[in-house]
Amino acid sequence: MLMAIVPSMHQLYAWGQKGHRIVAQVAYDNLTKKARKQINAVLGKEGMIYLSTWPDEIKSDTIYPTSFTCHYQDLDGGLSDAEVVAMLKDYPEEGGDLFMALDSLEVVLTRNKQCHDALVFYVHLYADRFCPMHVAHLDDKGGNAVRMKWFGQNTNLHSVWDSKLIESQGWSYTEYAYMLECRYGHLKKEIRQKNRSELLLDNYRLVDYIYTYQETWRGNTYHYIYRWREPVELQLYTAGIRLAMLLNDIY
């Protein structure tokens, strides 16, 4: 039962609708024919893409009222590599339940490939796993408490990485997914060869770079977009490729 594996309310959203659809589109484009056929049978044709935002949309519903903390895994800064990697097995007591939820969902799907809600949650939460502000610092609620100006409007660091950097490009999710394949497809083999620990450390180090840059940033939004466009695109593409790998293994 899905309720048992998606453990507390916390108002956080990752990637925004467009970001989730980009990740799902990249993943869908990299599924095997067998996996795509089976997933379509569960979610409908391209339902994996259209339903990728559903776990955010139901946060105010009572269907899964305790799923809020599964969307993020905030970590303390200054951890050693070994301490970060250990979190993949010894789930942190604070900061969210994302790592635990993903592992639990994999078990559910391995046992029951037809579990509609588990598959939708897995597609969504796996994308959250690669949103830097969803594995960001515990003391500022994943960047929510870090105030920023974005073209003169008040916002925060979390929102910038969830959606504003992506929206700044003005592309649809299909255009963005196509561009990512064109621009970063040469990295596909490298992305596939990394293990879970390496991917988590990549994320953790990226978060450190983001915070370090934040300390010196002087409010030039155009420069922020220029500096961080490629890193956010790599996160989206990596999430899609790795999600496809895992779904191909399951299906």
N, C-alpha and C positions, 0 to 999 in steps of 0.2 A: 504494500500500500504506500503510495507516494507520500502521504502525510507523515509517515513515520521517519522518512529520510530527509525531509526538508524542515529542519528545526526552526516580542521582541521586535518589535517594529523598529525600523530604521529607514528614514526617507532618503534612499540612495537609488540612483538609476545609472546604469552603465551603457556607454556608447550611444544612447538615444536610439530611436527607431531606425534611422538610416544606418547607423553603425552596425546594429545587429543584422539588418538585412544584407549589408555588404559582406559580413563574415559568413552568413548563411549561403549567400550566392556563390562566393568563392568556394566554400565547402561543397556545395551541390554540384558545381562544375567539375569538381575533382573526385566525385564518387565513381566507383565502378558501376557498370551497367546493372550488375546484380544488386548492389546496395541501393542504388537509386530506385530500382523497381520495387524493392521491399519497403523502402522508406515511403515511397509514393503510396503504396498500398495502405500504410498506417495513417499517413497525414494528408493524403490527396496529392495530386500532381503539383509539384513545387510548393506543397504545403510547408515543407521545412523552412522555406524562406518567408512565406506569408505569416506563419505562426511564430516566427523567431522572437517577436516582441510580446507575445501573450503573457509570459510570466511577469513582466512589468505591468501590463494592463490590468491584471487581476489582483494587484497588491491591495486595493481597497475593497476587494470582495472577501467573502467568508470561505471561499472554496479551499484555499490553502493559507489560512491566516497567520501561520508561523513561518512562512517562507522568506520573510524579509532578510534575515541575516545570511541566507544562502547566496546572496548576490555579491558578497564581498568578503575579503580576508585581510583586514588591515593588520600591518605588522609594525613592530617597533623599529625605529631607525638604528643604525649602528650595529646590526647583528653580523656575526661572522658567517661565512659561506656555509659552514657546517650547521650552524643554528638555523639558517634559513631553510636548508634542505630538509632538516629534521621535521619541519612543520608539515611536510607532505605525509608523514606517517603519524607523528605525535601532534595531532591537531591542536592549535592554540586554544586556550580556554577563553580568551577574549578576542574581539576584533572581527567576529563573523564566523560563518560555517561553510564557506565556499569550497574549500578543499575536501572536507568531509562529505558535502552534498554530491560533488562530482564523483567521488569514489563510490558512494552508495548508489548513485544512478547508474553507473557502469555495471554494478552487480545486478541491479534490477533488469537492465536491458539485456544482459547476457543470459539471464534466466527466462525473460519474457520479451522477445523482440517486438511484440504487438502492443506493448504498453504505451499508449498514445501520450499521456501526460508526462511520463518519465522521459520519453524521447524529446518532447518539446522543451522541457526544463533543461535537459542535457545540452541541446543545441544552444539555448540561451545562456546558461551559466558557463558553458565552456568559453563563449565569447567574452563574458564578464571577466573570466580568468586572465585575459590579455589586455584588459583596460587598466592602464597604469594606476589610476586613482582607485581601483578596486583591490589593489594589493599595496596600498599606500600606507601612510603613517597613522597609527592608532590615536595619537594624541590630538590630531586635528580632524578626526573623523574622515579620513581618506581625502583630505584636501577641501572638505566642505567649509572648514573654518578659516581657510586661507583666502582672504578677500582680494578681488582683482577688478580692474576696469577693462571692459571689452568694447572698444569703439565708443567709449564714454559712458557705457552702461555698467551698473554694479553687477558683479557676478562673483564666482569663486573658482578656485583652481580645479575642483572636481567637475564642475559644469563645463569648463573649457575643454577638458580632455574627454568628457562624455560625448559632447556633441558640437561645440562651437568650432573646434579645429576642423572637423569633418564638414560641417555645413559651410565653412568659409570657402570651400572649393566650388560650390554651386552645382555639383553633379548629382544626378539621380543615383540610387544604389546600384543599378545595373551598369551605368556608365563607370561608376567608381570601381566596381568589381572587375570590369573589363580592363580598365587602366592598370589596376594592381597586377593583373596577370601579365600585361605587356611590360610593365616597368620592373617587376620583381620576380617574374617567372624563372629567371636564371638562378634564383636562390632556392628554388623548390627542393632540390636534392639536399642542400645543406640544412634546411629547415626540417626535413623529414628525418635526418640522421641524428638530430639532437635528442637527448633523453629528457625526462621530466625535470630532473634537477637542474640541468643546464638552462632549460626554458624559464624556470622559476628564478634562477639567479640573473638571467638576462633582464627579466622584469624588475627585479629588486634593484639592480644597478641603474636601470633606466629611471626608476623612481628617484633614486639619489641624485641623478643628473638634473631631473626636473626641479627638485627642491633647491639644489645648489644654484641653478640658473635663476630661480624665483627670487633669491636673495639679492641679486644684482639687477633685476629687470626694472626698467624705468617707465613702463607703461606704453611702449610702442607696439600696438597690436599687430601691425603689418610685419614688424620684425619678429614677433613671437610666432606668427604663422610661418614665416620663412624659416625660422630656426627649427620648428618642431613638426612641420608637415611630413617630412620623410619618416621620422620615428613613429608617428601615429599611423602612417600607412603601412609600415612594416609590421606593426602590432596587429593591424586588421588582417593583413595577408597571412601572417604566421598563424593567427587564430583559425582562419579558414582552412589552411592546408592541414594543420594538425587535427582539426575537427573531422575533416574528411578521412584522414588516416584511421582515426579511432572508429568512426562509423563503418568504414570498409572492413575493419577487423571484426566488428560486431555482426554486421549484416553480410 
